């Protein structure tokens, strides 16, 4: 019996980001408001992190509300409707339903059903992970328009007395639409993980442990600050450099650098390690928004574009890194 020839999706040569959008928590929380419980001060927080305020959502706003608002802005910017989105990738660690996925709920809200929809858990690298997947899906012919969203409501998992990470964190969502392009718009993704240091940024205890012992209280985040600072400051620059090399560009070709907004000192150290020239616009959204994990890179880029510091067509180097420990970087053309 002869076998029928198998068909595969028609590949597309190139992909690019077609539109970007963001949504921040509505409350600007100052350092003075949170300094007391951690026995700190506005001056200490500014010197250690570069944060002046962080944006947090009100109690009635859920992480999917932030995600939906950012997604709609990205879709409007890209000129596509929900019916034209065939895949949704949501990166978040603050959607508290194991199932159904937040992405599937968003697909219905956005009028994108029956789009393929799934969540990924890659913390602060989640947006860059999603862009890497979207690029591959579009170029493989498996999708035409992929909506990638990084969304977090980190204020839900904050211990106000914790000095290790909680005072850094904010709420927000950033989204992009990735689609086909006549020219290259997304460079190869350089990504990886180091699970041997998974406890460097961690949840205090699991949901199962909470069920077994309700006295443990709501799980919150902790980090080993010195370990994370050294890893991010000195081991992530080579990852970003490799992303440039894989894309066939050099530091002088880059117009915008958008690292995960973890800490201003980490950003400054990475700029130095990479040898980026003075003309490169460096995203520093952390000063006013705080660390929004998976949302931080698209939020920072959205701000640069809105304020005219970056322009459509600029070549941007982006890198996400965080809990896992996981990382991902790529060079992209801004929409």
N, C-alpha and C positions, 0 to 999 in steps of 0.2 A: 504494500500500500504506500503510495507516495504521500509525503507530508506537504501540507499547504504552507506556502511561504509566510513567515511571520512579519507583520508590519510593526514598525516602531514610529514614535512621534518624529515629525520633521524638526531637525535641530535649527536653532537660530544662531547666527554667528556672534552677535553682540547683545549686551544688555546695558541698561543705565537706570539711574534714579530719575523718575519723571516728575515727582512732586514730593514736598515735605511739609509736615505740619506738626504743631506742638500744643500742649495744654499743660499749664502749671496749676498747682494748688492755689486757691484764691487768697490765702492768708500769708502775709510776709511776717515770719517769726524772727525777731531780732536775737542777737546773742545775749542781751541783757535778760530776755524772757526765760532763757534756759540755763543761764550760768549758775544760778543759786543751787539747784539740786545736785549739780556736779562739782560744787565748790570751786568755781572757775570765775572767769571775767571775760568781758568783751575783748579786751586786749589780748588775753591768752589765746582765745579761740581764733582771733584774726591772725596772730603770729604763727600759730601752729597749722592753720588750715587755709587761711585766706578768705574764710566765709564771713560775710557781714550780715546777711539774712539767709534764711532758707524758706522755700515756699511749701506750705502744707495745706491740704484740703480740709474742708469742714467735715464734721462727723457724718453728715447725710450724703456725702459723695463717696462712691465706691470706685475701685480701681478700673472697672469696666466703663464707668462714666468718663473718666479721664481718657481712657483708650479710645472710646468712641469719638470724643471731641477732636482728638489729635488725628484720628483716621479720616474724619470728614474733611478736615482742613487739607490733609495730604491729597485726598482724592480730588478735591476742588482744584488744588494747585496743579495736579496732573491732568485735569480735564477728563476724568473717567467717572463713571457711575458705579454704584454697587453691582449692577448687573454685569459690568465688565471686569469685575474682580473675580478671578477664578481660584485664588489661593490666599488664605490669611494665616500669617504666622505671628503669634503673640508671645513675646518674651516677658515673663513676670515671675516673681517669687511671692507675690502678695495677693493672689487670687485663691481663696480658701475653699474651693470645691475641687476635690480630686477628679470628679467627673460630673457633668459634661465639661469639656474644655471651655475656657473663656473665649477662645477664638471662634468656636461654633456659635456661642451666644452672640458674639459681635457680628458674625456673618448674617444672622437673622436681623439684628438691629440695623445693619447697614444696607439691607436689601441685596446681599451678595449670595444668599443661598441659591443653588446648592454648591457653593465654593468649597473646595477642600479647606479644612481648618484644623489647626493644631497648636498647642502651647509648647514652648520650650523653656527649660529651666537652666539658664546659664548666667544668672545674676547680672553683674555689671558688664559682662561681655555679650549679653543676650542679643542686643540690637545688631552688633557686628556679626554674630553667628547667623542671625536671621537674614541679613543682607547676603552673606555667603551662600546660604541655601536658596534664596530667591534668585540670585544670579545663575546658579546651577540649574534650577527648575526652568527658567526662561530659556536659557541657551540649549537645554536638552529638548525643548519643545513640549515639556510636561505642563507648562503654564504660560499664559501670555501676560497677565497683570497680577503681580503678587503684592499684597499689602503686608508690610512688615511693621509691627508695633512693639515698642518697648514701653511698658507701663508699670508704675509702682506707686502704691500708697504705703510708704515705709513708716509713716507715723503710726500705723496700726501695730507695728512690732518694735516700738521704742520703749525702753526703760528710761524714764527721765533722769534716773540717778547714775546711769552708766556713762563713764568717761571714755570708753574705748571707741565707740562708733556712733551711738544714738544721736549725739548733738550735731553730727554731720548731715543727717539724713533729711530729705525732702520728698515731696509727692509731685508726680507729673507723668506725662506720657509724650512720646515723640513717635512719629510714623512717617514712613516713606512708601511710595508706590514704585515698584521695579517693573520695567517692561522692556520690550525689544528695542534695539537701536541700530542705526546704520553704521555707527562708529563705536569703538570700545568706550564704555562708560564705567565699568567696574573691574578693577584689577583682581588678580588671583588672591584668594583669602588665605592668610597664614594663620593657623589656629592650633590650639593644643590645650593640654591640661597637666597639672601636677597634683594628683590625688594624695600624694604622700604628705602634703601640707594642707589637707582639706580642713583641718581644725583651726587654721589661721583666721578664717572668717566663718562663723558658725551660728546655728540656732542653739539656744541654751539647752533645749531638750525636745524630744520628738512629740508628735501628737499622740502616739501610742503611750508614751510615758505619762503624758498629761491625763489620759484616760485612766491609767492604772493608779495615778496619784494626783487627784485634783488639787491638792495643796501646793503642787509645784507652781501653779499659776500659769498665766499666758506666756508662751515662749517668746523670747525677744532675741535680738542679734547681739553678738560680741565679736571683737576681733583682737588679735595680737598685733597691736599697732606697729612696733618696730619690725616684726617679720614682714608684714604687708608693705610697709614703707620701703624697705630695702629691696624686696622682690619687684615691686612696681617701678621704683626709681631706676634700678640698674639692670633688671632682666627683661623689661618690656621694651626698652629702646632697641635692642637687637631684633626683636620681633617686628617692630615698626620698620626698621631698616631693611629687613628681609622682604617685607611687603612692598617697599619701594623697588627693591631689586627685582622681585618677581614681576612687577608691573613695568619694568624697563625705564624707570625714572630715577632721578637723583634729587638730593635735597633742594638744589636751586630751582628745580622744576615745580616744586610744591608751592601753592599759594595759600593754603589753609591747613592748619594742624588742629584736629579735633580729637584729643584724647578723652577717655572717660574722665568725668569731672569728680575725681576722688579727693583731691587735696591740691592746693595751689603749689605747694613745695614739690610734689611729685611731678606736676606739669612742668614747672621750671627746670627740674633736673632732667626730664626727658628731652626738652628742647635743647639743653646743653649737650646731652649725650648724643643726640642725633646730628648736632652741628647745623641746625636749621638757620638759614640766613635771616637777616633782619626784616626782609620784606614779607616773610611768612606771617599771616594773621593767625594768632593763637587763641583758641576758644578758652575763655575764662568765665564761663557762665556760673561756675560754682560760687562765685562771690555773692551772687544775688539769689540763686536758686537752691544751692546746696547740692549734695550728692543724691541723685535720683536713680542710681543704679542703671538698669537697662534703658531708662529714658534719657540719660544724660547727654549722649552724643547727638541724637537728632534734635533735642531741645537746644543744645548749644549751636548747632548748625543753623537751625531755624532762626535763632536770635541774630546770628551774624548776617544772614541774608536779609532779614527784616530791617536791620539797622544800616545796611549798605556797606558793612565791613567786608563782606564776601559777595561775589557776584555769580550769576549763572554761567557755567562753563569753567569756573575755577577748578583746579586740581586740588583735591583735599585728601590728606592722609588721616585716617581714623583708626583708633585702636581702643578696644574695650578689654578690661581685665578685672578680675575680682574673684569672689568666693568660688571655690572648687579645688584648687585654684585653676581658673580657666582664662583663656585669652583668645582674641581674634583681631586681625588687622587687615585692612585693604585700602587701596587708593581708589578714590571715586571722583567722577566729574559731577559737580554740583548742578542741580536742576535749575 
